């Protein structure tokens, strides 16, 4: 019996190690020493009880199956401070168990989960979500103008609560850290965990407008980095293994640079950031495509992300983009991500009655309760041929959804597993042809997951996939 129990324990340890991710410079790397690319979606339920229900309009096993069937290998899952600690100093274990239902659905299918401490506009009082009501420090003054997201960021009340949070009023950082520690304790040994995103889109507070005009928030970013380092220290008390994701301030989303610089010398961290066009919501409301300046700001955000990740020695993860039915914009951003070798999560899987979102246009579906109502043109862009795991260092990547032509190159290195490329049948109705230099194909012809074995360490491997 003792030998059996020991064997089961070792199998558990091995299986968990087999699918853990850590950062190595700008890359996410698995325990087989392969660089991992994540393509996924956001699943964030922003209203109480702050977790998607087991229902068709929420997230069920059918949804996890759908993601797996379409080659998505990641979910950024909302875990809200208001759900974790609804009463000051008291952890709601029931809430964590409800979140765990989704985490386990995903892990069972080999889909990575990034646990996202999500917030927008702080609290329901400001037509937002994220922080519990006990953590609202606005001096109790009424809100005479409450436009909600996103204009509400410029109102006095909203700027005040963010200001008081960043200046640690009533030691609120301690409680926020306690909530993160509880989350890390819950999932420290969780297979297929992509790590912890410590706060979504941190807003500067009173400095908001001046940061935008000054093309950066140098003073605020120093406070933000101090906060994120403090949260990191808490998580590391219980989990030394998984990636901790820092986010730049919210203006970074629109091409404003970050001044996070990694002064603490943190290890195993990542930069979780977003790429949106500031004028895109206006264009969408008027029924027009995103304007040309979006190309500049979206490209700027990617270049700033690469620069900031180098300063932090952090992995790079574009954890939000899209949030619309603007196919030209989705095409442009996914192409930029490929060109710059960047993982991503589309916002959002479903609309989830999002109080700060763009309605059904942000969803993958015309009807969130019917997976057959998927927006096929949007899916055709997002369901891409891409390398999920690479036994080497990526060099170049491109995929054209209209032609199905996929090109990839990497420098082969020692790894304990093969290179794995997802090849969606939807882009190759008659099958596909593969041309490879520097590696050999080890998968069956026409397989959904093309696998490659390196032939020489240090060699340049080149892969081309074309439709038959």
Secondary structure, DSSP 8 states (H G I E B T S, - for coil): -HHHHHHHHHHHHHHHHHT-EEEETTEEEETTS-EE--EEEEE---STT-S--SSTTS--HHHHHHHHHTT--EEEEE--HHHH-SBTTB--HHHHHHHHHHHHHHHTTT-EEEEE---BSSSGGGT-BSS-GGG--STT---S----TTGGGGSHHHHHHHHHHHTTGGGHHHHHHHHHHHHHHHHTT-TTEEEEE--SS---STTHHHHHHTTS-HHHHHHHHHHHHHHHHHHTTT-SSS-EEE---GGGGGT-------TT--SSEEEEEEE--TTHHHHHHHT----THHHHHHHHHHHHHHHHHHHHT-EEEEEEEB-SS-HHHHHHHHHHHHHTT-EEEEB-SS-TT-TTS-GGGGSSBSSTT-GGGB-HHHHHHHS--EEEEESEEEEEEEE-TTT--EEEEEEE---SS-EEEE--GGG-TT-EEEEEESEEE-S-TT-SEEEEEESSTT-EEEEEEEE-
